[in-house]
Amino acid sequence: MSCLPTRKASFIGGAKYRRKTYGSNHPLAIPRVSLTHELIQTYGALSDAEFMDARKAADFELEWFHTPDYVSAFKRAEALGRVSNPVRQRHKLGTLENPYFEQFFTVPATATGASIQAAEVVIGGRIGFNPAGGMHHARPDQALGFCYFNDPVLGIMRLRREGWRVLYVDIDAHHGDGVEAAFIDDPDVFTLSLHMDTGYAYPFTGGRLEDAGTPQSGHTCLNVPLPKDTHDAEYQLLFNAVWQPLLAKFRPDAVVLQAGTDMIFADPLGKLGLSTQCFLRTAQTILDTSPTHADGTPRLLVTGGGGYHPLVLARAWTGLWALLSGRELPDALPAAGAELLRSVGWDMDEDEAHFAQLFISRLDQIETHDVRTEIHRLIDQIPQHPYFRKP
């Protein structure tokens, strides 16, 4: 197996992601991007030429989507070292869900700038990967669901400035509602989200299969709500039922993948039964079928997203980077990688049967099950979606 790249890809990261954010009791108060970066390095799978320092988004870039009032209130809160109550009430900043922390504006603005950078990398002929991105719930004037700025929206907007049609696919366990809402009236952006059914999961509204966007825009979204404990075989059947028909009909110029890892079974905020292998197979299919530049490089922008189990996340995103850069990595974790993961001190699921495997392999050992009738019913409904029924 080779740790040399065979595909042109850029990993966009930075030292800012090493600092603690979100406070001590928040689901995102865990190492994510920094742990992924370090685990990749234990495999020797990232060269200096492939790494880019993330830059902070400029105010004018943030205001492509977010309101000037929101951006200025956000900046002012960092300068003051606190969020005022009027700002908290209006913009949902400084809440338990979206708490104040050091470099409150700077860190999310940098993660957002990195998605715009990733779009520019794709325009320039490489795959762009911003693991700090994927904050898909944020609205123009509100932080929602741990998301302060909606970097997938801004990355898509940068691609749209090239005149490209963009297919956004969101495999995070939660509905990509903020991205869907942003482009609901743009016939040149289609949003596909496979997520936990909002009847039992955040954001607890929308995300239904029958939601299709407006007829005037040509129906611009497709949602696949997943029942609890959806496993690999069921997910792959659903994904295959929608992905190729959608690619063939929409014919995008570029694909944006939001690759949240909370779809994987061990995630504390997820309720699905999927393996890391399923996550990677899905990413591989998207990579293999995305539109390409003249030299064959996929026009693919990849962000991170949700993921609240640091060991699961780092293993999954390490495998994802290997796919994007065209590397073959051993399944077994290097000794330094296993030591790195143990140093995190994560113990939330130490009593579970799968825990030991997290320090042995970047892949999972997971049982397979028969496909439920409920999944077949969902698959049967997909061809009746308005986007596929229209001429």
Beta strands, then each sheet from edge to edge (+ up, - down):
strand 1: 9-13
strand 2: 51-53
strand 3: 127-130
strand 4: 166-170
strand 5: 189-196
strand 6: 221-226
strand 7: 254-258
strand 8: 300-303
sheet 1: 2+ 1+ 3+ 8+ 7+ 4+ 5+ 6+
end
